[in-house]
Amino acid sequence: MYDYDLLVVGSANADLVIGVERRPGAGETVLGSDLAVHPGGKGANQAVAAARLGARTVLLARVGDDAYGRLLLDSQRAAGVDTVGVLVGGAPTGVALITVDPSGDNSIVVSPGANGRLTPQDVRTAASLFLASRVVSTQLEIPLESVVEVVRNLAPDNRFVLNPSPPRPLPPELLAACDPLIVNEHEAKVVLGDAYVSDRPEDWARLLLAKGPRSVVVTLGAEGALVASSAGVTRVPSVKVDAVDTTGAGDAFTAALAYRLGSGASLAEAAAYAARVGAAAVTKEGAQESFPTAGEVDAL
């Protein structure tokens, strides 16, 4: 019935990565490793992660008519993503400046570039992709009005997954469509705003549910995740691994969860699988380069 398991609407960036012994403080300069350039952006990352797992995936995004844009298109096609929805031109390709310390933690600054020109009209024009897809996933590295337009253009049977990153307060129309809303601790704090009154992830999940989403997933890094819906709150354990680089791990988690939900898994089952995918991703450097195949996840 569906041509695609997953439609990802979102950003595509070139990741410019430098390894550092420690991240600099205000006004400080530190020396780092040689510059490495990788395909990235939360939308592009999710599309590649899902395709690596075997999902039939299509990406709706915008890149510049430049070398970084060609890098991103090549990486999508190499992973098996359909790029029929990728628009070219209007601004330079988005760029993310990333520093990674020896523990694997990263700091990221994003210049949106062409991502900021993915308009509501672009979303409306891609209506056929919504009809052809089982699950639709997006993030907040594109304009918020375009994300809201995604919700307004969902087909009747689409399941909508949102990771609000980078986080900001969300309109009720957007929250009400989420099934699930996927947040880490920082994102939960921002979305909850004044309602953030507890240090317990279970409380964050319940408070987020009260804002309107049909379901909520809170990612907890090495501690796994928890899922919440009208049926209650459930903890999902993680797999213990030695982290090398956490860049893109959240994108891999979201993509895996969205794919599994579309395959008929329960929210807890999908989150458990996604936790394994995220754990596998942090054992390698880079974002898209670190995303596992289904066989590698099974072997973990």
C-alpha positions as CSV (number, residue, x, y, z in Angstrom):
1,M,0.0,0.0,0.0
2,Y,2.9,2.4,0.8
3,D,5.9,3.2,-1.4
4,Y,7.9,4.3,1.7
5,D,8.2,3.1,5.3
6,L,9.4,6.6,6.4
7,L,9.3,10.1,5.1
8,V,11.8,12.4,6.8
9,V,11.2,16.1,6.5
10,G,14.1,18.1,7.8
11,S,17.6,19.4,7.6
12,A,20.7,18.4,5.6
13,N,24.0,19.9,6.7
14,A,27.7,19.4,6.1
15,D,29.3,18.5,9.5
16,L,32.7,20.1,10.0
17,V,34.3,18.2,12.9
18,I,37.3,18.9,15.0
19,G,38.5,16.7,17.9
20,V,39.7,18.6,21.0
21,E,41.2,17.6,24.3
22,R,38.7,19.9,26.0
23,R,36.1,22.3,24.7
24,P,37.1,26.0,25.0
25,G,35.7,28.4,27.5
26,A,34.6,31.9,26.7
27,G,37.4,33.9,25.0
28,E,39.7,30.8,24.9
29,T,41.4,29.2,21.9
30,V,42.4,25.5,21.9
31,L,44.2,23.4,19.3
32,G,42.3,20.5,17.7
33,S,42.7,17.8,15.2
34,D,42.6,18.0,11.4
35,L,39.2,19.1,10.1
36,A,36.9,16.3,8.9
37,V,33.9,17.0,6.7
38,H,30.9,14.6,7.0
39,P,27.4,14.6,5.7
40,G,25.0,15.4,8.5
41,G,21.9,17.4,9.6
42,K,19.2,15.8,11.7
43,G,16.9,15.2,8.7
44,A,19.6,13.7,6.5
45,N,20.9,11.7,9.4
46,Q,17.5,10.2,10.2
47,A,17.0,9.2,6.6
48,V,20.3,7.5,6.3
49,A,19.9,5.7,9.7
50,A,16.5,4.3,8.7
51,A,17.7,3.2,5.2
52,R,20.7,1.4,6.8
53,L,18.2,-0.6,8.9
54,G,16.3,-1.6,5.8
55,A,13.5,1.0,5.7
56,R,12.2,2.3,2.4
57,T,13.0,6.0,3.1
58,V,12.5,9.3,1.3
59,L,13.8,12.7,2.3
60,L,12.2,16.1,1.9
61,A,14.9,18.7,2.4
62,R,16.8,21.6,0.8
63,V,20.5,21.9,0.0
64,G,22.6,24.5,-1.8
65,D,23.9,24.1,-5.4
66,D,27.4,23.6,-4.1
67,A,30.0,21.0,-3.1
68,Y,28.4,20.4,0.3
69,G,25.0,19.9,-1.3
70,R,26.5,17.3,-3.7
71,L,28.2,15.5,-0.8
72,L,24.8,15.3,0.9
73,L,22.9,14.0,-2.1
74,D,25.6,11.4,-2.8
75,S,25.5,10.1,0.8
76,Q,21.7,9.8,0.7
77,R,21.8,7.9,-2.5
78,A,24.6,5.6,-1.3
79,A,22.5,4.7,1.7
80,G,19.5,3.9,-0.4
81,V,17.4,7.0,0.4
82,D,15.1,8.3,-2.3
83,T,16.1,11.9,-2.9
84,V,13.2,12.8,-5.1
85,G,12.1,15.3,-2.4
86,V,15.5,17.0,-2.0
87,L,15.3,20.6,-3.4
88,V,18.5,22.3,-4.6
89,G,19.3,26.0,-4.5
90,G,18.1,29.1,-2.8
91,A,21.0,29.4,-0.3
92,P,24.3,27.7,0.5
93,T,24.0,24.3,2.1
94,G,23.7,24.3,5.9
95,V,26.8,23.7,7.9
96,A,27.3,22.4,11.5
97,L,30.5,23.2,13.4
98,I,31.2,20.3,15.8
99,T,33.8,19.8,18.5
100,V,34.2,16.4,20.0
101,D,36.2,15.7,23.2
102,P,37.9,12.5,24.3
103,S,34.9,11.2,26.2
104,G,32.8,11.4,23.0
105,D,30.7,14.4,24.1
106,N,30.1,17.1,21.5
107,S,29.2,20.7,21.1
108,I,27.5,21.9,17.9
109,V,26.8,25.3,16.3
110,V,24.6,25.2,13.2
111,S,24.4,27.7,10.3
112,P,21.0,26.7,8.7
113,G,21.7,28.0,5.2
114,A,19.3,26.3,2.7
115,N,17.5,24.5,5.6
116,G,16.0,27.9,6.5
117,R,14.5,28.1,3.0
118,L,12.5,24.9,3.2
119,T,9.1,26.7,3.2
120,P,5.5,25.7,3.9
121,Q,4.9,25.8,0.2
122,D,7.7,23.3,-0.4
123,V,5.8,21.0,2.1
124,R,2.5,21.4,0.4
125,T,4.1,20.7,-3.0
126,A,5.3,17.4,-1.6
127,A,1.8,16.1,-0.8
128,S,2.3,13.0,-2.8
129,L,5.1,11.9,-0.6
130,F,2.9,12.0,2.5
131,L,0.3,9.8,0.8
132,A,3.0,7.3,-0.2
133,S,4.6,7.1,3.3
134,R,3.6,5.1,6.4
135,V,5.4,7.3,9.0
136,V,6.5,10.9,8.9
137,S,9.3,12.2,11.0
138,T,10.7,15.7,11.5
139,Q,12.8,17.9,13.7
140,L,13.4,21.7,14.3
141,E,16.4,22.5,12.2
142,I,13.9,23.8,9.5
143,P,11.5,26.7,10.1
144,L,8.8,26.0,12.7
145,E,6.1,27.1,10.3
146,S,7.2,24.4,7.9
147,V,7.1,21.8,10.6
148,V,3.5,22.9,11.4
149,E,2.7,22.7,7.7
150,V,3.9,19.1,7.8
151,V,1.2,18.4,10.4
152,R,-1.4,20.1,8.3
153,N,-0.5,17.9,5.3
154,L,-0.4,14.5,7.0
155,A,-2.4,11.9,5.2
156,P,-5.1,10.2,7.3
157,D,-3.0,7.1,8.0
158,N,0.3,8.8,8.6
159,R,1.9,8.4,12.0
160,F,3.8,11.6,13.0
161,V,7.1,11.5,15.0
162,L,8.8,14.7,16.2
163,N,12.1,15.3,17.9
164,P,12.0,19.0,18.9
165,S,15.8,19.7,18.4
166,P,17.0,22.3,18.7
167,P,14.3,22.7,21.3
168,R,11.8,25.6,21.6
169,P,8.2,26.0,22.9
170,L,5.8,24.2,20.7
171,P,2.3,25.2,19.5
172,P,-0.6,23.0,20.7
173,E,-1.4,22.0,17.0
174,L,2.0,20.5,16.7
175,L,2.1,18.8,20.1
176,A,-1.3,17.2,19.5
177,A,-0.1,15.4,16.4
178,C,3.0,13.8,18.0
179,D,2.9,10.0,18.3
180,P,5.4,10.1,19.9
181,L,7.2,13.3,20.9
182,I,10.8,12.3,21.4
183,V,12.9,14.4,23.8
184,N,16.1,14.2,25.9
185,E,16.5,16.0,29.2
186,H,17.4,19.4,27.8
187,E,14.6,19.2,25.2
188,A,12.1,18.2,27.9
189,K,13.1,21.2,30.0
190,V,12.5,23.7,27.1
191,V,9.2,22.2,25.9
192,L,7.9,22.0,29.5
193,G,9.0,25.5,30.4
194,D,7.4,26.6,33.7
195,A,5.9,23.1,34.0
196,Y,9.4,21.6,34.5
197,V,9.1,21.0,38.3
198,S,10.7,17.6,38.9
199,D,14.0,15.9,38.5
200,R,12.3,12.5,37.6
201,P,12.1,11.5,33.9
202,E,8.8,9.8,34.7
203,D,7.4,13.1,35.8
204,W,8.7,14.8,32.7
205,A,6.9,12.3,30.5
206,R,3.6,12.6,32.3
207,L,3.8,16.4,32.2
208,L,4.6,16.3,28.5
209,L,1.7,14.0,27.9
210,A,-0.6,16.5,29.6
211,K,0.4,19.1,26.9
212,G,-1.3,17.0,24.2
213,P,1.0,14.4,22.5
214,R,-0.5,11.0,22.0
215,S,2.7,9.5,23.3
216,V,6.1,10.5,24.6
217,V,9.6,9.0,24.6
218,V,12.3,10.4,26.9
219,T,15.8,9.4,25.9
220,L,18.3,9.0,28.8
221,G,21.6,8.3,27.1
222,A,23.4,5.4,28.7
223,E,20.4,4.9,31.0
224,G,18.2,3.9,28.1
225,A,14.8,5.6,27.6
226,L,11.2,5.6,28.9
227,V,8.0,5.6,27.0
228,A,4.7,7.1,28.1
229,S,1.1,7.0,26.8
230,S,-2.4,6.7,28.1
231,A,-1.4,3.1,29.1
232,G,1.3,4.3,31.5
233,V,5.0,4.9,31.7
234,T,7.6,2.1,31.0
235,R,11.4,2.1,31.4
236,V,13.4,0.8,28.4
237,P,17.0,-0.4,29.2
238,S,20.0,0.5,27.1
239,V,22.9,-1.7,25.9
240,K,26.2,-0.9,27.7
241,V,28.9,0.1,25.2
242,D,32.1,2.1,25.1
243,A,31.1,5.5,23.6
244,V,33.5,6.9,21.1
245,D,31.4,9.7,19.6
246,T,27.8,10.6,20.4
247,T,27.2,12.7,17.3
248,G,24.1,11.6,15.5
249,A,23.1,9.0,18.1
250,G,19.8,10.7,18.9
251,D,19.0,10.8,15.1
252,A,19.7,7.1,14.8
253,F,17.4,6.4,17.8
254,T,14.5,8.5,16.3
255,A,14.9,6.9,12.9
256,A,14.9,3.4,14.3
257,L,11.9,4.1,16.5
258,A,9.9,5.6,13.7
259,Y,10.7,2.7,11.4
260,R,9.8,0.1,13.9
261,L,6.5,1.8,14.8
262,G,5.6,1.7,11.1
263,S,6.3,-2.0,11.1
264,G,3.7,-2.6,13.7
265,A,5.8,-2.7,16.9
266,S,4.5,-1.3,20.2
267,L,6.0,1.9,21.5
268,A,8.0,0.1,24.1
269,E,9.3,-2.5,21.6
270,A,10.2,0.2,19.1
271,A,12.1,2.2,21.8
272,A,14.0,-0.9,23.0
273,Y,15.2,-1.5,19.4
274,A,16.0,2.2,19.0
275,A,18.1,2.1,22.1
276,R,20.2,-0.7,20.6
277,V,20.6,1.3,17.4
278,G,21.7,4.4,19.3
279,A,24.1,2.3,21.4
280,A,25.7,0.9,18.2
281,A,26.0,4.3,16.7
282,V,28.1,5.8,19.6
283,T,30.8,3.1,19.2
284,K,32.0,4.7,15.9
285,E,33.1,8.2,15.0
286,G,31.0,10.5,12.9
287,A,27.2,10.7,12.4
288,Q,26.1,8.9,9.3
289,E,29.3,6.8,9.1
290,S,28.4,5.4,12.5
291,F,24.9,4.2,11.8
292,P,24.5,0.4,12.0
293,T,22.9,-2.0,9.6
294,A,20.1,-4.3,10.9
295,G,22.6,-7.1,11.1
296,E,25.0,-5.1,13.3
297,V,22.2,-4.2,15.7
298,D,21.2,-7.9,16.0
299,A,24.9,-8.7,16.8
300,L,25.2,-6.1,19.5
